[in-house]
Each structure stands twice: as structure tokens, then as C-alpha cells.
Amino acid sequence: MSEKKMPFEKEIEEEYDDIRLLFRSNDDCLFRGVLGGLAEYWNMNSTILRLIFLLSVILTGGLMIIVYFILAKLIPIEPN
């Protein structure tokens, strides 16, 4: 016997199917995997994201390096 679901239960299941989690990348990392993980999360090329990051480091006088290290501490590493 199949159990009939209420309409709100279907909405909840569909909502959880679309959830993506942010991790530091194991595969696409040059230093700590933060930019590779962000690129995977945003579905973009990691090289483009690294160039944007490099430009932002230059424009902010190095402030983005501190932000990078904070993100490296906050974002968990990708499970195997």
C-alpha cells in the first residue's frame, strides 16, 4: 500500500531536493580550496573566480586575503 501524502509534504520534499551545501574543494584547490569550493557552489569556472579574487586583493589593498583566511576557517572541507 502506498501512503498518500498531503500537498504540504510534497512541497517540503521538493524544497530539500534543491539544497546545496558549501564546502572547500578537495579536487579544485590551489591553496585551501575556498575558491574552488565557491566556484563549484556557484557553477562557474574556478579560474575566472581566482582572477576576480586577485583583482579584488589588489583593489582592497590586501583586505580580501584576510577574508579568504576567515572563509578557510569557517567553510568545512568537502567530505570524501
C-alpha positions in Angstrom: 0.0 0.0 0.0 1.3 3.4 -0.9 0.8 6.2 1.6 -0.9 9.3 0.3 0.9 12.5 1.1 -0.6 15.8 1.9 0.2 18.7 -0.5 2.4 20.5 2.0 4.6 17.3 2.4 5.3 17.3 -1.3 6.4 20.9 -1.1 8.8 20.2 1.8 10.4 17.3 -0.1 10.8 19.4 -3.2 12.4 22.2 -1.2 15.0 19.9 0.3 15.9 18.4 -3.0 17.3 21.7 -4.2 19.6 22.3 -1.2 23.3 22.6 -2.0 26.0 22.8 0.7 29.1 24.9 0.5 32.4 23.1 1.1 36.1 23.7 0.4 37.1 21.7 -2.6 39.4 18.7 -2.4 39.8 18.5 -6.2 40.0 22.1 -7.3 42.3 23.7 -4.8 45.5 25.7 -5.1 45.9 26.8 -1.5 43.0 25.9 0.8 40.2 25.1 -1.6 38.0 28.0 -0.8 37.8 29.5 -4.3 37.4 26.1 -5.8 34.5 25.3 -3.5 32.8 28.6 -4.2 33.2 28.0 -7.9 31.5 24.6 -7.6 28.8 26.1 -5.5 28.1 28.9 -8.0 28.6 26.7 -11.0 31.3 28.8 -12.5 34.9 28.4 -13.7 37.3 28.5 -10.8 40.0 30.3 -12.9 37.6 33.2 -13.5 36.8 33.3 -9.8 40.5 33.3 -9.0 41.1 36.2 -11.3 38.3 38.2 -9.8 39.7 37.4 -6.3 43.2 38.6 -7.4 41.7 41.8 -8.7 39.8 42.3 -5.5 43.0 41.7 -3.5 44.7 44.5 -5.5 41.8 46.9 -5.2 41.3 46.4 -1.5 44.9 46.6 -0.6 45.1 43.0 0.7 41.9 43.0 2.8 40.5 40.1 0.8 43.4 37.9 1.9 42.1 38.2 5.5 38.6 37.4 4.2 40.0 34.4 2.5 41.6 33.0 5.6 38.4 33.6 7.6 36.4 31.7 5.0 39.0 28.9 5.1 38.3 28.6 8.8 34.5 28.8 8.5 33.8 26.6 5.4 34.2 22.9 6.1 36.3 20.7 3.8 34.4 18.5 1.3 33.7 15.0 2.7 35.1 12.2 0.6 
